[in-house]
Amino acid sequence: MKIALIGDSHTQVVWPVLTPLLEQQGHTITTSQANAGWSAKKYISTGMINKVNEGDPDAVIVGLGGNNHDLSDQYGKTIDTFLEKIGRNRRIVWIGAYTSDRQKAESTAKRHEWTSDYLSQFLPKKGVSFIDTRSISQTGHRDDGVHFTREKYKSMVQQMTPE
């Protein structure tokens, strides 16, 4: 299967860990995008979302949500546009926002929680597989309280891989 990867700063570590696992299973990665600070809205507004379609992938794995600042139902319109741009005829797996340490990054933790709650309800109705990372991302944060150690990312990828 041909797979495209698109994500945010977390995926700067997750994609390099996940890619060899997918390739060992016989999959081909057609594109891998990991842009720190980016959201679905940013991928749309810059046109970078169109790179997902290069190589005509059968599936797209999305790792976005942590940089969402639209905590309203309008976020659903952004996600609908995002899904249209990557093509609904593909299998889509969406890795949700990770848990942030409330003691070190309270506002980020609240945004991640809201976005994960929203996407966990919204995406399955659109035929998108949603992986809720909150249960596997309670510990292992770096000093910023948002990102994780490389070893923790590896552990989380191992936990997500069967999905």
MODELLER restraints for C-alpha pairs under 7 A, 6 or more apart:
rsr = mdl.restraints
at = mdl.atoms
rsr.add(forms.Gaussian(group=physical.xy_distance, feature=features.Distance(at['CA:1:A'], at['CA:27:A']), mean=4.85, stdev=0.5))
rsr.add(forms.Gaussian(group=physical.xy_distance, feature=features.Distance(at['CA:1:A'], at['CA:28:A']), mean=6.29, stdev=0.5))
rsr.add(forms.Gaussian(group=physical.xy_distance, feature=features.Distance(at['CA:1:A'], at['CA:58:A']), mean=6.07, stdev=0.5))
rsr.add(forms.Gaussian(group=physical.xy_distance, feature=features.Distance(at['CA:2:A'], at['CA:27:A']), mean=5.80, stdev=0.5))
rsr.add(forms.Gaussian(group=physical.xy_distance, feature=features.Distance(at['CA:2:A'], at['CA:28:A']), mean=4.76, stdev=0.5))
rsr.add(forms.Gaussian(group=physical.xy_distance, feature=features.Distance(at['CA:2:A'], at['CA:29:A']), mean=5.85, stdev=0.5))
rsr.add(forms.Gaussian(group=physical.xy_distance, feature=features.Distance(at['CA:2:A'], at['CA:30:A']), mean=6.23, stdev=0.5))
rsr.add(forms.Gaussian(group=physical.xy_distance, feature=features.Distance(at['CA:2:A'], at['CA:57:A']), mean=4.62, stdev=0.5))
rsr.add(forms.Gaussian(group=physical.xy_distance, feature=features.Distance(at['CA:2:A'], at['CA:58:A']), mean=5.20, stdev=0.5))
rsr.add(forms.Gaussian(group=physical.xy_distance, feature=features.Distance(at['CA:2:A'], at['CA:59:A']), mean=6.51, stdev=0.5))
rsr.add(forms.Gaussian(group=physical.xy_distance, feature=features.Distance(at['CA:3:A'], at['CA:27:A']), mean=6.93, stdev=0.5))
rsr.add(forms.Gaussian(group=physical.xy_distance, feature=features.Distance(at['CA:3:A'], at['CA:28:A']), mean=6.06, stdev=0.5))
rsr.add(forms.Gaussian(group=physical.xy_distance, feature=features.Distance(at['CA:3:A'], at['CA:29:A']), mean=4.87, stdev=0.5))
rsr.add(forms.Gaussian(group=physical.xy_distance, feature=features.Distance(at['CA:3:A'], at['CA:30:A']), mean=5.79, stdev=0.5))
rsr.add(forms.Gaussian(group=physical.xy_distance, feature=features.Distance(at['CA:3:A'], at['CA:57:A']), mean=5.04, stdev=0.5))
rsr.add(forms.Gaussian(group=physical.xy_distance, feature=features.Distance(at['CA:3:A'], at['CA:58:A']), mean=5.98, stdev=0.5))
rsr.add(forms.Gaussian(group=physical.xy_distance, feature=features.Distance(at['CA:3:A'], at['CA:59:A']), mean=4.85, stdev=0.5))
rsr.add(forms.Gaussian(group=physical.xy_distance, feature=features.Distance(at['CA:3:A'], at['CA:60:A']), mean=5.51, stdev=0.5))
rsr.add(forms.Gaussian(group=physical.xy_distance, feature=features.Distance(at['CA:4:A'], at['CA:29:A']), mean=5.73, stdev=0.5))
rsr.add(forms.Gaussian(group=physical.xy_distance, feature=features.Distance(at['CA:4:A'], at['CA:30:A']), mean=5.22, stdev=0.5))
rsr.add(forms.Gaussian(group=physical.xy_distance, feature=features.Distance(at['CA:4:A'], at['CA:31:A']), mean=4.92, stdev=0.5))
rsr.add(forms.Gaussian(group=physical.xy_distance, feature=features.Distance(at['CA:4:A'], at['CA:32:A']), mean=6.13, stdev=0.5))
rsr.add(forms.Gaussian(group=physical.xy_distance, feature=features.Distance(at['CA:4:A'], at['CA:52:A']), mean=5.86, stdev=0.5))
rsr.add(forms.Gaussian(group=physical.xy_distance, feature=features.Distance(at['CA:4:A'], at['CA:57:A']), mean=5.93, stdev=0.5))
rsr.add(forms.Gaussian(group=physical.xy_distance, feature=features.Distance(at['CA:4:A'], at['CA:59:A']), mean=6.43, stdev=0.5))
rsr.add(forms.Gaussian(group=physical.xy_distance, feature=features.Distance(at['CA:4:A'], at['CA:60:A']), mean=4.72, stdev=0.5))
rsr.add(forms.Gaussian(group=physical.xy_distance, feature=features.Distance(at['CA:4:A'], at['CA:61:A']), mean=6.28, stdev=0.5))
rsr.add(forms.Gaussian(group=physical.xy_distance, feature=features.Distance(at['CA:5:A'], at['CA:31:A']), mean=6.01, stdev=0.5))
rsr.add(forms.Gaussian(group=physical.xy_distance, feature=features.Distance(at['CA:5:A'], at['CA:32:A']), mean=4.59, stdev=0.5))
rsr.add(forms.Gaussian(group=physical.xy_distance, feature=features.Distance(at['CA:5:A'], at['CA:33:A']), mean=6.00, stdev=0.5))
rsr.add(forms.Gaussian(group=physical.xy_distance, feature=features.Distance(at['CA:5:A'], at['CA:60:A']), mean=5.87, stdev=0.5))
rsr.add(forms.Gaussian(group=physical.xy_distance, feature=features.Distance(at['CA:5:A'], at['CA:61:A']), mean=4.99, stdev=0.5))
rsr.add(forms.Gaussian(group=physical.xy_distance, feature=features.Distance(at['CA:5:A'], at['CA:62:A']), mean=6.08, stdev=0.5))
rsr.add(forms.Gaussian(group=physical.xy_distance, feature=features.Distance(at['CA:6:A'], at['CA:32:A']), mean=5.96, stdev=0.5))
rsr.add(forms.Gaussian(group=physical.xy_distance, feature=features.Distance(at['CA:6:A'], at['CA:33:A']), mean=4.66, stdev=0.5))
rsr.add(forms.Gaussian(group=physical.xy_distance, feature=features.Distance(at['CA:6:A'], at['CA:34:A']), mean=6.01, stdev=0.5))
rsr.add(forms.Gaussian(group=physical.xy_distance, feature=features.Distance(at['CA:6:A'], at['CA:61:A']), mean=6.48, stdev=0.5))
rsr.add(forms.Gaussian(group=physical.xy_distance, feature=features.Distance(at['CA:6:A'], at['CA:62:A']), mean=5.05, stdev=0.5))
rsr.add(forms.Gaussian(group=physical.xy_distance, feature=features.Distance(at['CA:6:A'], at['CA:63:A']), mean=6.19, stdev=0.5))
rsr.add(forms.Gaussian(group=physical.xy_distance, feature=features.Distance(at['CA:7:A'], at['CA:33:A']), mean=6.00, stdev=0.5))
rsr.add(forms.Gaussian(group=physical.xy_distance, feature=features.Distance(at['CA:7:A'], at['CA:34:A']), mean=4.70, stdev=0.5))
rsr.add(forms.Gaussian(group=physical.xy_distance, feature=features.Distance(at['CA:7:A'], at['CA:35:A']), mean=6.36, stdev=0.5))
rsr.add(forms.Gaussian(group=physical.xy_distance, feature=features.Distance(at['CA:7:A'], at['CA:62:A']), mean=5.68, stdev=0.5))
rsr.add(forms.Gaussian(group=physical.xy_distance, feature=features.Distance(at['CA:7:A'], at['CA:63:A']), mean=4.29, stdev=0.5))
rsr.add(forms.Gaussian(group=physical.xy_distance, feature=features.Distance(at['CA:7:A'], at['CA:64:A']), mean=5.20, stdev=0.5))
rsr.add(forms.Gaussian(group=physical.xy_distance, feature=features.Distance(at['CA:8:A'], at['CA:34:A']), mean=5.00, stdev=0.5))
rsr.add(forms.Gaussian(group=physical.xy_distance, feature=features.Distance(at['CA:8:A'], at['CA:35:A']), mean=4.71, stdev=0.5))
rsr.add(forms.Gaussian(group=physical.xy_distance, feature=features.Distance(at['CA:8:A'], at['CA:36:A']), mean=4.93, stdev=0.5))
rsr.add(forms.Gaussian(group=physical.xy_distance, feature=features.Distance(at['CA:8:A'], at['CA:37:A']), mean=6.12, stdev=0.5))
rsr.add(forms.Gaussian(group=physical.xy_distance, feature=features.Distance(at['CA:8:A'], at['CA:38:A']), mean=5.39, stdev=0.5))
rsr.add(forms.Gaussian(group=physical.xy_distance, feature=features.Distance(at['CA:8:A'], at['CA:39:A']), mean=6.92, stdev=0.5))
rsr.add(forms.Gaussian(group=physical.xy_distance, feature=features.Distance(at['CA:8:A'], at['CA:63:A']), mean=6.36, stdev=0.5))
rsr.add(forms.Gaussian(group=physical.xy_distance, feature=features.Distance(at['CA:8:A'], at['CA:64:A']), mean=5.79, stdev=0.5))
rsr.add(forms.Gaussian(group=physical.xy_distance, feature=features.Distance(at['CA:9:A'], at['CA:34:A']), mean=6.13, stdev=0.5))
rsr.add(forms.Gaussian(group=physical.xy_distance, feature=features.Distance(at['CA:9:A'], at['CA:35:A']), mean=5.63, stdev=0.5))
rsr.add(forms.Gaussian(group=physical.xy_distance, feature=features.Distance(at['CA:9:A'], at['CA:36:A']), mean=3.86, stdev=0.5))
rsr.add(forms.Gaussian(group=physical.xy_distance, feature=features.Distance(at['CA:9:A'], at['CA:37:A']), mean=6.31, stdev=0.5))
rsr.add(forms.Gaussian(group=physical.xy_distance, feature=features.Distance(at['CA:10:A'], at['CA:147:A']), mean=6.69, stdev=0.5))
rsr.add(forms.Gaussian(group=physical.xy_distance, feature=features.Distance(at['CA:11:A'], at['CA:34:A']), mean=5.47, stdev=0.5))
rsr.add(forms.Gaussian(group=physical.xy_distance, feature=features.Distance(at['CA:11:A'], at['CA:63:A']), mean=6.42, stdev=0.5))
rsr.add(forms.Gaussian(group=physical.xy_distance, feature=features.Distance(at['CA:12:A'], at['CA:34:A']), mean=5.19, stdev=0.5))
rsr.add(forms.Gaussian(group=physical.xy_distance, feature=features.Distance(at['CA:13:A'], at['CA:150:A']), mean=6.91, stdev=0.5))
rsr.add(forms.Gaussian(group=physical.xy_distance, feature=features.Distance(at['CA:13:A'], at['CA:153:A']), mean=6.95, stdev=0.5))
rsr.add(forms.Gaussian(group=physical.xy_distance, feature=features.Distance(at['CA:14:A'], at['CA:153:A']), mean=6.24, stdev=0.5))
rsr.add(forms.Gaussian(group=physical.xy_distance, feature=features.Distance(at['CA:14:A'], at['CA:157:A']), mean=6.83, stdev=0.5))
rsr.add(forms.Gaussian(group=physical.xy_distance, feature=features.Distance(at['CA:17:A'], at['CA:154:A']), mean=6.37, stdev=0.5))
rsr.add(forms.Gaussian(group=physical.xy_distance, feature=features.Distance(at['CA:18:A'], at['CA:157:A']), mean=6.54, stdev=0.5))
rsr.add(forms.Gaussian(group=physical.xy_distance, feature=features.Distance(at['CA:30:A'], at['CA:54:A']), mean=6.89, stdev=0.5))
rsr.add(forms.Gaussian(group=physical.xy_distance, feature=features.Distance(at['CA:30:A'], at['CA:55:A']), mean=5.37, stdev=0.5))
rsr.add(forms.Gaussian(group=physical.xy_distance, feature=features.Distance(at['CA:30:A'], at['CA:57:A']), mean=6.46, stdev=0.5))
rsr.add(forms.Gaussian(group=physical.xy_distance, feature=features.Distance(at['CA:31:A'], at['CA:52:A']), mean=6.39, stdev=0.5))
rsr.add(forms.Gaussian(group=physical.xy_distance, feature=features.Distance(at['CA:37:A'], at['CA:67:A']), mean=5.97, stdev=0.5))
rsr.add(forms.Gaussian(group=physical.xy_distance, feature=features.Distance(at['CA:38:A'], at['CA:67:A']), mean=6.14, stdev=0.5))
rsr.add(forms.Gaussian(group=physical.xy_distance, feature=features.Distance(at['CA:39:A'], at['CA:64:A']), mean=6.06, stdev=0.5))
rsr.add(forms.Gaussian(group=physical.xy_distance, feature=features.Distance(at['CA:39:A'], at['CA:65:A']), mean=6.38, stdev=0.5))
rsr.add(forms.Gaussian(group=physical.xy_distance, feature=features.Distance(at['CA:39:A'], at['CA:67:A']), mean=5.18, stdev=0.5))
rsr.add(forms.Gaussian(group=physical.xy_distance, feature=features.Distance(at['CA:39:A'], at['CA:68:A']), mean=5.80, stdev=0.5))
rsr.add(forms.Gaussian(group=physical.xy_distance, feature=features.Distance(at['CA:40:A'], at['CA:64:A']), mean=6.66, stdev=0.5))
rsr.add(forms.Gaussian(group=physical.xy_distance, feature=features.Distance(at['CA:40:A'], at['CA:79:A']), mean=6.88, stdev=0.5))
rsr.add(forms.Gaussian(group=physical.xy_distance, feature=features.Distance(at['CA:40:A'], at['CA:82:A']), mean=6.40, stdev=0.5))
rsr.add(forms.Gaussian(group=physical.xy_distance, feature=features.Distance(at['CA:41:A'], at['CA:78:A']), mean=6.25, stdev=0.5))
rsr.add(forms.Gaussian(group=physical.xy_distance, feature=features.Distance(at['CA:43:A'], at['CA:49:A']), mean=5.00, stdev=0.5))
rsr.add(forms.Gaussian(group=physical.xy_distance, feature=features.Distance(at['CA:44:A'], at['CA:82:A']), mean=6.56, stdev=0.5))
rsr.add(forms.Gaussian(group=physical.xy_distance, feature=features.Distance(at['CA:49:A'], at['CA:85:A']), mean=6.93, stdev=0.5))
rsr.add(forms.Gaussian(group=physical.xy_distance, feature=features.Distance(at['CA:50:A'], at['CA:85:A']), mean=6.94, stdev=0.5))
rsr.add(forms.Gaussian(group=physical.xy_distance, feature=features.Distance(at['CA:52:A'], at['CA:86:A']), mean=6.40, stdev=0.5))
rsr.add(forms.Gaussian(group=physical.xy_distance, feature=features.Distance(at['CA:53:A'], at['CA:86:A']), mean=6.50, stdev=0.5))
rsr.add(forms.Gaussian(group=physical.xy_distance, feature=features.Distance(at['CA:58:A'], at['CA:90:A']), mean=5.40, stdev=0.5))
rsr.add(forms.Gaussian(group=physical.xy_distance, feature=features.Distance(at['CA:58:A'], at['CA:91:A']), mean=6.52, stdev=0.5))
rsr.add(forms.Gaussian(group=physical.xy_distance, feature=features.Distance(at['CA:59:A'], at['CA:90:A']), mean=5.12, stdev=0.5))
rsr.add(forms.Gaussian(group=physical.xy_distance, feature=features.Distance(at['CA:59:A'], at['CA:91:A']), mean=4.50, stdev=0.5))
rsr.add(forms.Gaussian(group=physical.xy_distance, feature=features.Distance(at['CA:59:A'], at['CA:92:A']), mean=5.63, stdev=0.5))
rsr.add(forms.Gaussian(group=physical.xy_distance, feature=features.Distance(at['CA:60:A'], at['CA:91:A']), mean=6.37, stdev=0.5))
rsr.add(forms.Gaussian(group=physical.xy_distance, feature=features.Distance(at['CA:60:A'], at['CA:92:A']), mean=4.91, stdev=0.5))
rsr.add(forms.Gaussian(group=physical.xy_distance, feature=features.Distance(at['CA:60:A'], at['CA:93:A']), mean=6.35, stdev=0.5))
rsr.add(forms.Gaussian(group=physical.xy_distance, feature=features.Distance(at['CA:61:A'], at['CA:92:A']), mean=5.90, stdev=0.5))
rsr.add(forms.Gaussian(group=physical.xy_distance, feature=features.Distance(at['CA:61:A'], at['CA:93:A']), mean=4.80, stdev=0.5))
rsr.add(forms.Gaussian(group=physical.xy_distance, feature=features.Distance(at['CA:61:A'], at['CA:94:A']), mean=5.81, stdev=0.5))
rsr.add(forms.Gaussian(group=physical.xy_distance, feature=features.Distance(at['CA:62:A'], at['CA:93:A']), mean=6.19, stdev=0.5))
rsr.add(forms.Gaussian(group=physical.xy_distance, feature=features.Distance(at['CA:62:A'], at['CA:94:A']), mean=4.63, stdev=0.5))
rsr.add(forms.Gaussian(group=physical.xy_distance, feature=features.Distance(at['CA:62:A'], at['CA:95:A']), mean=5.97, stdev=0.5))
rsr.add(forms.Gaussian(group=physical.xy_distance, feature=features.Distance(at['CA:63:A'], at['CA:94:A']), mean=6.01, stdev=0.5))
rsr.add(forms.Gaussian(group=physical.xy_distance, feature=features.Distance(at['CA:63:A'], at['CA:95:A']), mean=4.81, stdev=0.5))
rsr.add(forms.Gaussian(group=physical.xy_distance, feature=features.Distance(at['CA:63:A'], at['CA:96:A']), mean=6.49, stdev=0.5))
rsr.add(forms.Gaussian(group=physical.xy_distance, feature=features.Distance(at['CA:64:A'], at['CA:95:A']), mean=6.86, stdev=0.5))
rsr.add(forms.Gaussian(group=physical.xy_distance, feature=features.Distance(at['CA:64:A'], at['CA:96:A']), mean=6.46, stdev=0.5))
rsr.add(forms.Gaussian(group=physical.xy_distance, feature=features.Distance(at['CA:64:A'], at['CA:97:A']), mean=6.62, stdev=0.5))
rsr.add(forms.Gaussian(group=physical.xy_distance, feature=features.Distance(at['CA:65:A'], at['CA:96:A']), mean=6.07, stdev=0.5))
rsr.add(forms.Gaussian(group=physical.xy_distance, feature=features.Distance(at['CA:65:A'], at['CA:97:A']), mean=5.06, stdev=0.5))
rsr.add(forms.Gaussian(group=physical.xy_distance, feature=features.Distance(at['CA:65:A'], at['CA:112:A']), mean=6.95, stdev=0.5))
rsr.add(forms.Gaussian(group=physical.xy_distance, feature=features.Distance(at['CA:65:A'], at['CA:115:A']), mean=6.17, stdev=0.5))
rsr.add(forms.Gaussian(group=physical.xy_distance, feature=features.Distance(at['CA:66:A'], at['CA:97:A']), mean=4.93, stdev=0.5))
rsr.add(forms.Gaussian(group=physical.xy_distance, feature=features.Distance(at['CA:66:A'], at['CA:112:A']), mean=5.36, stdev=0.5))
rsr.add(forms.Gaussian(group=physical.xy_distance, feature=features.Distance(at['CA:71:A'], at['CA:114:A']), mean=6.97, stdev=0.5))
rsr.add(forms.Gaussian(group=physical.xy_distance, feature=features.Distance(at['CA:92:A'], at['CA:128:A']), mean=5.31, stdev=0.5))
rsr.add(forms.Gaussian(group=physical.xy_distance, feature=features.Distance(at['CA:92:A'], at['CA:129:A']), mean=6.29, stdev=0.5))
rsr.add(forms.Gaussian(group=physical.xy_distance, feature=features.Distance(at['CA:93:A'], at['CA:128:A']), mean=5.97, stdev=0.5))
rsr.add(forms.Gaussian(group=physical.xy_distance, feature=features.Distance(at['CA:93:A'], at['CA:129:A']), mean=4.70, stdev=0.5))
rsr.add(forms.Gaussian(group=physical.xy_distance, feature=features.Distance(at['CA:93:A'], at['CA:130:A']), mean=5.95, stdev=0.5))
rsr.add(forms.Gaussian(group=physical.xy_distance, feature=features.Distance(at['CA:94:A'], at['CA:128:A']), mean=6.97, stdev=0.5))
rsr.add(forms.Gaussian(group=physical.xy_distance, feature=features.Distance(at['CA:94:A'], at['CA:129:A']), mean=6.08, stdev=0.5))
rsr.add(forms.Gaussian(group=physical.xy_distance, feature=features.Distance(at['CA:94:A'], at['CA:130:A']), mean=4.86, stdev=0.5))
rsr.add(forms.Gaussian(group=physical.xy_distance, feature=features.Distance(at['CA:94:A'], at['CA:131:A']), mean=6.10, stdev=0.5))
rsr.add(forms.Gaussian(group=physical.xy_distance, feature=features.Distance(at['CA:95:A'], at['CA:130:A']), mean=6.09, stdev=0.5))
rsr.add(forms.Gaussian(group=physical.xy_distance, feature=features.Distance(at['CA:95:A'], at['CA:131:A']), mean=4.84, stdev=0.5))
rsr.add(forms.Gaussian(group=physical.xy_distance, feature=features.Distance(at['CA:95:A'], at['CA:132:A']), mean=6.57, stdev=0.5))
rsr.add(forms.Gaussian(group=physical.xy_distance, feature=features.Distance(at['CA:95:A'], at['CA:133:A']), mean=6.96, stdev=0.5))
rsr.add(forms.Gaussian(group=physical.xy_distance, feature=features.Distance(at['CA:96:A'], at['CA:116:A']), mean=5.78, stdev=0.5))
rsr.add(forms.Gaussian(group=physical.xy_distance, feature=features.Distance(at['CA:96:A'], at['CA:130:A']), mean=6.86, stdev=0.5))
rsr.add(forms.Gaussian(group=physical.xy_distance, feature=features.Distance(at['CA:96:A'], at['CA:131:A']), mean=5.88, stdev=0.5))
rsr.add(forms.Gaussian(group=physical.xy_distance, feature=features.Distance(at['CA:96:A'], at['CA:132:A']), mean=5.27, stdev=0.5))
rsr.add(forms.Gaussian(group=physical.xy_distance, feature=features.Distance(at['CA:96:A'], at['CA:133:A']), mean=5.88, stdev=0.5))
rsr.add(forms.Gaussian(group=physical.xy_distance, feature=features.Distance(at['CA:97:A'], at['CA:112:A']), mean=5.46, stdev=0.5))
rsr.add(forms.Gaussian(group=physical.xy_distance, feature=features.Distance(at['CA:97:A'], at['CA:116:A']), mean=5.80, stdev=0.5))
rsr.add(forms.Gaussian(group=physical.xy_distance, feature=features.Distance(at['CA:97:A'], at['CA:133:A']), mean=6.62, stdev=0.5))
rsr.add(forms.Gaussian(group=physical.xy_distance, feature=features.Distance(at['CA:98:A'], at['CA:112:A']), mean=6.68, stdev=0.5))
rsr.add(forms.Gaussian(group=physical.xy_distance, feature=features.Distance(at['CA:98:A'], at['CA:133:A']), mean=5.47, stdev=0.5))
rsr.add(forms.Gaussian(group=physical.xy_distance, feature=features.Distance(at['CA:98:A'], at['CA:134:A']), mean=5.47, stdev=0.5))
rsr.add(forms.Gaussian(group=physical.xy_distance, feature=features.Distance(at['CA:98:A'], at['CA:137:A']), mean=5.85, stdev=0.5))
rsr.add(forms.Gaussian(group=physical.xy_distance, feature=features.Distance(at['CA:99:A'], at['CA:109:A']), mean=6.36, stdev=0.5))
rsr.add(forms.Gaussian(group=physical.xy_distance, feature=features.Distance(at['CA:99:A'], at['CA:112:A']), mean=6.61, stdev=0.5))
rsr.add(forms.Gaussian(group=physical.xy_distance, feature=features.Distance(at['CA:99:A'], at['CA:134:A']), mean=5.18, stdev=0.5))
rsr.add(forms.Gaussian(group=physical.xy_distance, feature=features.Distance(at['CA:99:A'], at['CA:137:A']), mean=5.44, stdev=0.5))
rsr.add(forms.Gaussian(group=physical.xy_distance, feature=features.Distance(at['CA:99:A'], at['CA:138:A']), mean=5.93, stdev=0.5))
rsr.add(forms.Gaussian(group=physical.xy_distance, feature=features.Distance(at['CA:100:A'], at['CA:108:A']), mean=6.64, stdev=0.5))
rsr.add(forms.Gaussian(group=physical.xy_distance, feature=features.Distance(at['CA:100:A'], at['CA:109:A']), mean=4.64, stdev=0.5))
rsr.add(forms.Gaussian(group=physical.xy_distance, feature=features.Distance(at['CA:100:A'], at['CA:145:A']), mean=5.66, stdev=0.5))
rsr.add(forms.Gaussian(group=physical.xy_distance, feature=features.Distance(at['CA:100:A'], at['CA:146:A']), mean=4.74, stdev=0.5))
rsr.add(forms.Gaussian(group=physical.xy_distance, feature=features.Distance(at['CA:101:A'], at['CA:109:A']), mean=6.45, stdev=0.5))
rsr.add(forms.Gaussian(group=physical.xy_distance, feature=features.Distance(at['CA:101:A'], at['CA:145:A']), mean=4.76, stdev=0.5))
rsr.add(forms.Gaussian(group=physical.xy_distance, feature=features.Distance(at['CA:101:A'], at['CA:146:A']), mean=6.49, stdev=0.5))
rsr.add(forms.Gaussian(group=physical.xy_distance, feature=features.Distance(at['CA:102:A'], at['CA:109:A']), mean=5.66, stdev=0.5))
rsr.add(forms.Gaussian(group=physical.xy_distance, feature=features.Distance(at['CA:104:A'], at['CA:144:A']), mean=6.61, stdev=0.5))
rsr.add(forms.Gaussian(group=physical.xy_distance, feature=features.Distance(at['CA:104:A'], at['CA:145:A']), mean=5.22, stdev=0.5))
rsr.add(forms.Gaussian(group=physical.xy_distance, feature=features.Distance(at['CA:105:A'], at['CA:145:A']), mean=5.70, stdev=0.5))
rsr.add(forms.Gaussian(group=physical.xy_distance, feature=features.Distance(at['CA:105:A'], at['CA:146:A']), mean=6.77, stdev=0.5))
rsr.add(forms.Gaussian(group=physical.xy_distance, feature=features.Distance(at['CA:120:A'], at['CA:130:A']), mean=6.28, stdev=0.5))
rsr.add(forms.Gaussian(group=physical.xy_distance, feature=features.Distance(at['CA:123:A'], at['CA:130:A']), mean=6.57, stdev=0.5))
rsr.add(forms.Gaussian(group=physical.xy_distance, feature=features.Distance(at['CA:124:A'], at['CA:130:A']), mean=6.70, stdev=0.5))
rsr.add(forms.Gaussian(group=physical.xy_distance, feature=features.Distance(at['CA:136:A'], at['CA:156:A']), mean=6.35, stdev=0.5))
rsr.add(forms.Gaussian(group=physical.xy_distance, feature=features.Distance(at['CA:140:A'], at['CA:148:A']), mean=5.60, stdev=0.5))
rsr.add(forms.Gaussian(group=physical.xy_distance, feature=features.Distance(at['CA:140:A'], at['CA:149:A']), mean=6.25, stdev=0.5))
rsr.add(forms.Gaussian(group=physical.xy_distance, feature=features.Distance(at['CA:140:A'], at['CA:152:A']), mean=5.72, stdev=0.5))
rsr.add(forms.Gaussian(group=physical.xy_distance, feature=features.Distance(at['CA:141:A'], at['CA:147:A']), mean=5.61, stdev=0.5))
rsr.add(forms.Gaussian(group=physical.xy_distance, feature=features.Distance(at['CA:141:A'], at['CA:148:A']), mean=4.17, stdev=0.5))
rsr.add(forms.Gaussian(group=physical.xy_distance, feature=features.Distance(at['CA:141:A'], at['CA:149:A']), mean=6.28, stdev=0.5))
rsr.add(forms.Gaussian(group=physical.xy_distance, feature=features.Distance(at['CA:142:A'], at['CA:148:A']), mean=4.92, stdev=0.5))
rsr.add(forms.Gaussian(group=physical.xy_distance, feature=features.Distance(at['CA:142:A'], at['CA:149:A']), mean=5.79, stdev=0.5))
